[in-house]
Structure formats: C-alpha cells, structure tokens
Amino acid sequence: VQLVESGGGLVQAGGSLRLSCAASGSIFSGNAMGWYRQAPGQERVLVATISSASYAYYADSVRGRFTISRDNARNTLYLQMNSLKPEDTAMYYCTNLRGYWGQGTQVTVSS
C-alpha cells in the first residue's frame, strides 16, 4: 500500500510544474484524493481535493492557478500548477484522505 509523488523541482516565478502521485489500487479506487503542502516551519495545509467522480475543491490561495485531476485507469493523481509564486514553495504531499500519505515532493519557486 503506497503513494509515490513525483514531478517537483525548482522553477522560476510564473512557471509551471505538474505533480504526479502513483497509488496502489486499493487506496485509490473509489476514494477521494487530495494534495496538501507544508512550508518550512508551517503546518501542513490543504491545496486541493478531488472526489471519485472528479469533483474538485481548491484552497483560495491556488484557485484559478492549480488544477487537480485523476486517471482512474492508472491509479494516478495529478496537480497541474501554473503561474507559480514564491509562496507556493513547499513540500507537496498526496493523500487518500483516509490516513495514507506519500513521502512528498519538493517544489521551490524562485523570485
């Protein structure tokens, strides 16, 4: 049972990144999924969630810039991040919102 994030990196402000989260079928299929992020010295906060039927919710700070999606055939969760800002710098985690978390992928946005 696992969640494995990828796609993080260093990008300039205004750039884009696409995060992926590969999941075991047992914790992905039929479950809502989500992305959280945690900046140094701060609490982990919700970024976006997506239901099993692909209804999406976004935090105010990312709405209009980030897009969450899922590929149920591949058991994979995505987060397309556009117009990145330095304040988006954080470790990004995927979760099945039922207690399973990935190890995180670092996103760093330079000004």
N, C-alpha and C positions, 0 to 999 in steps of 0.2 A: 504494500500500500504506500503510494508516494505521489508527491507533487514536485515537479522539477521545472524551475523557472530558467529562462534564458533570454538574451536579447538586450541586456543592459549595456551601458557603456558611457563614454564621455562624448558630449555633444555641445555645440555652441547654442546660446540662447536663440530661439526662433527655429531651431532644428526639430527633427522628428526621430523617434525610436519606436520600434514595435517589440513589445514583450510577448513571450510565449510561455505557457505553462502546460507541460505534458503530464497527464494524470492517469493513474490506474483507473480502469473502468469502473471498479466497484465504488469509488468515491466521487466519480464524475457524473456518471449516467443518472439522469433524473434529478440531480441536485442543482440548486442554485450555487453559483460560484462567485468569488469576489477577488478584488485586488485591494490590498492595504499598502501603506507606506510608512516608513519610520525614518525620520531625520535624526542626526546625532543629538542626543540629549533631550529628545522629544518622545512623546507617546506614539504608539502605532495608531494610525488613523485610516478610516475608510476612504478609498478612492472611488470605487465603482463596484456594482454588483450586477449580475445577470441571472435571470430565472432560467429554469429548464426550458421554458418556451421562448427564451431570448428577450424578455422584457428587461430593460436596463435602467439602472439608477446611478446618478453621479453626484459626487460631492460638489458643492458650489464652486470650489476652487479649481475644478477641472472641467466643469460642464462647458461644452462647446469646443473644447480642445482635445479631449481624450475620447476614444471610442472603445468600449468593451464588446467583445464578440466571442462566440464559441463555435467549435466544429465538433458536433456530437459524434460524427463518424470516426474522428481521430482522437477523441477524448482530450481535446486541447482547448485551452482558454487563451485569449489574446487581449492585449491592451495596446491600441494604437495611440501614440502620444504625439501630438503636433503642437506647434507654437510653444515649445518648451521654454520655461523660465528658470532662472537660478533657484528660485524657491521650490521647484519640483525635485531638486536634488534630495535623494533618499534611497534607502534600501526598499525595494518593492517585493511584496510577498503575495503569492496567490493562496487561496484557501477555499475549501468547500463549505465554509460557514457552519460546519458541524464538528470542528475541532482539528481538522487536518490542515497543516501548513507546509509550504515549501521552505527551502533554505534561504530564499531571497536572491535577488539580482540587483546590483548597484547601478543606479542612474545618477550621473553627475552632469549638471548643466553649467557651463562656464559663461560668464558675462562678457 
